[in-house]
Amino acid sequence: MSTNLSSIRHVRGFDIVKPLSVTVMIAVMLPLILLPLASIFIFGTSNGLASFWAALTAPEAIFALKLSMVTSFWATAFNVLFGLFAAYVLSRYSFWGRNAIIVTISLPTAIPTAVAGFALLLLWGPYGTLGRLLDPQGIHLMFTAWAIILANIFVTFPLAFGVIKPVFDTMSHSLEEASATMGASRWQTFWHVTLPSLRGAIVSGALLTFARAVGEFGSTILVSGNLASRTQTAPLYIFAKFNEGHVEAANAIAIVLALFSFVIFSILFFARDWLEAD
Amino acid sequence: MDIHITPLDFGKAAVTILGLSKSFGETRVLQNINFSVDEDEIVVLLGASGSGKTTILRIICGLELPDTGKIILHNRDVTNLPPRERGTGVIFQSYALFPKMSVEQNIAYGLKIRRTARKEIKETVNRLLELVHLEEHRKKYPSQLSGGQQQRVAIARALAYNPEVLLFDEPFGALDAQIRATLRREIRALLKEIKVPSIFITHDQEEALELGDRVAVLNSGRLEQIGTPFEVYNNPETEYVASFLGSANILDGRIEGGKFVSSDVSIDIDPEEKIRDGESAKLVFRPEDLFLRKPENLTQKYQKLVDGTIEEVSFIGAFERVIVKMNLPEHPTFVVTRPKTETAAFPLKAGQQVTAGVVRFRILRDPAAVANTKMNKGRNAAA
């Protein structure tokens, strides 16, 4: 990745601009990005590792982390599979209103997450457009783990779709045509020819979706009800503990979430060559 | 418009194309195409881009549906079958090898799809790898192969499932000139060895003449002429064929008393040519069939065409190319190519006065007149 582009020489002899610009860049990033990240680790472990470990293994904390992982997993599974299907349909078939759908499908990235959560409440809540009909049947979606999954699906849908669709668009048609002339059915062609070319896009789409879903706060806090050990995800736990004044408890989970994101983005960054390899 | 269908002997032909027409929206891409390909025969569809040659290929393998007409593969009407039920082997322009599969897996694909026994797949793959000389590359991926090697994988991959016909879509387009010439000889030898009927499409006339047992020349969706390379080159039936296959000099005129006449030019024509007096016609001759001499030196070997002035003499490798301005109304220029023996015996330079003699030529009748005769024939037959 770090290919060194030789820059143009602008002056004779030593160029002061290079070390100067690197210093300025780091100086600006330090208080804005690097120090906040570092503080999580400095404060989280300031009372010793034992108390950090105790905060981390508190039942409520474990539950919140688990709930985040499980809901994010299902949201990711759905968004990758359905995103793949939607990308296939939207790049292989042309029909009336196709472009309108492509634009709408990408919209959730631009909508504030609180608005997304609110919208879900208005649809599925006890007095919502559809929720009103389900409520008498005893089906309650909002303020359950289902609500968290729905919110995650809504907010992260464009991510996997957005990574997979361009690959479909730019994929050479002649591969699929070759497969068909060689005797393959539509499904065989998809499985043996199309899907292997999408491997990189699927993996990076899934990682992005999962990372985003695990950290989702704005929509979850509205639809989950934020009930400790019932519908409280890890980001909500951090918020709740901080509000209660348990900074250390909040901090322990914050460290876990920060490390988790760090790992996922390292994979994305360093595995890019593998993911994009043909 | 009524479709004229030529009766063909399906029994002998591996591929029969009957009255094929196709339009994309308002554009007519193909108009009543008829031809057939025999077992072990190589037919080359030659045409400029937009002539419809690719569309014919795509219709044969089922990637495109014709508006009218039929495709018969070994006595089986496949016109309405999807590509996978036709059993054609297509070698795409960019080869379309599956990038995530090794050479072996690419070749085995068609058999795997047909649920062939593993042992048989292995045997076939080994046999084909040997045939195309890629044994030591079997584990490689397409991106690790040269263009020529990729092409051989594409052919082996199509041969694996005993295709009804091999279809080559401009297979040498992506390669440089020297490799093209070598590969084309290799592939022709290979196809003659395995005896699979093949259709090539190309816009390169040299390629067409060298590869094909027969060459079909297409022009804006019409089949102008089909014949052996010798026939289409030496006896072009239309002006388009004459000028598309090699370069041709063309002179407008008419037939008078068994001669082709155009102002001062008067050329004796073969009495076999059944052209009536007064009919307009074109005299067509190749640059290599025109000879330039000093006016007094023209021998009996050549029919005198006309005098002219040398405009340009240029060296183009094996030949010398001379451009002559003729002493005719509108002063047309003719192109002459002269081999080394000629240039040594009769050196020429620009500005020199010469007489042009022609040894071999062809008379093309006015298409309108030809159509008229055909219609009259039809009427007589009906009566």
HADDOCK unambig.tbl for C-alpha pairs under 7 A between the chains (distance, minus, plus):
assign (segid A and resid 174 and name CA) (segid B and resid 96 and name CA) 5.75 0.50 0.50
assign (segid A and resid 175 and name CA) (segid B and resid 96 and name CA) 5.07 0.50 0.50
assign (segid A and resid 175 and name CA) (segid B and resid 97 and name CA) 6.91 0.50 0.50
assign (segid A and resid 175 and name CA) (segid B and resid 98 and name CA) 6.55 0.50 0.50
assign (segid A and resid 178 and name CA) (segid B and resid 90 and name CA) 6.95 0.50 0.50
assign (segid A and resid 178 and name CA) (segid B and resid 96 and name CA) 6.58 0.50 0.50
assign (segid A and resid 180 and name CA) (segid B and resid 83 and name CA) 5.85 0.50 0.50
assign (segid A and resid 180 and name CA) (segid B and resid 84 and name CA) 5.12 0.50 0.50
assign (segid A and resid 181 and name CA) (segid B and resid 61 and name CA) 6.63 0.50 0.50
assign (segid A and resid 181 and name CA) (segid B and resid 83 and name CA) 4.91 0.50 0.50
assign (segid A and resid 181 and name CA) (segid B and resid 84 and name CA) 4.97 0.50 0.50
assign (segid A and resid 181 and name CA) (segid B and resid 87 and name CA) 6.80 0.50 0.50
assign (segid A and resid 181 and name CA) (segid B and resid 88 and name CA) 6.33 0.50 0.50
assign (segid A and resid 181 and name CA) (segid B and resid 89 and name CA) 6.77 0.50 0.50
assign (segid A and resid 181 and name CA) (segid B and resid 90 and name CA) 6.96 0.50 0.50
assign (segid A and resid 182 and name CA) (segid B and resid 84 and name CA) 6.13 0.50 0.50
assign (segid A and resid 182 and name CA) (segid B and resid 87 and name CA) 6.71 0.50 0.50
assign (segid A and resid 182 and name CA) (segid B and resid 89 and name CA) 6.73 0.50 0.50
assign (segid A and resid 182 and name CA) (segid B and resid 110 and name CA) 5.30 0.50 0.50
assign (segid A and resid 183 and name CA) (segid B and resid 84 and name CA) 3.83 0.50 0.50
assign (segid A and resid 183 and name CA) (segid B and resid 85 and name CA) 6.36 0.50 0.50
assign (segid A and resid 183 and name CA) (segid B and resid 87 and name CA) 6.75 0.50 0.50
assign (segid A and resid 183 and name CA) (segid B and resid 110 and name CA) 6.42 0.50 0.50
assign (segid A and resid 183 and name CA) (segid B and resid 113 and name CA) 6.68 0.50 0.50
assign (segid A and resid 184 and name CA) (segid B and resid 84 and name CA) 5.90 0.50 0.50
assign (segid A and resid 184 and name CA) (segid B and resid 113 and name CA) 5.95 0.50 0.50
assign (segid A and resid 185 and name CA) (segid B and resid 84 and name CA) 6.90 0.50 0.50
assign (segid A and resid 193 and name CA) (segid B and resid 98 and name CA) 6.67 0.50 0.50
assign (segid A and resid 196 and name CA) (segid B and resid 100 and name CA) 6.58 0.50 0.50
assign (segid A and resid 278 and name CA) (segid B and resid 99 and name CA) 6.28 0.50 0.50
assign (segid A and resid 278 and name CA) (segid B and resid 100 and name CA) 6.71 0.50 0.50
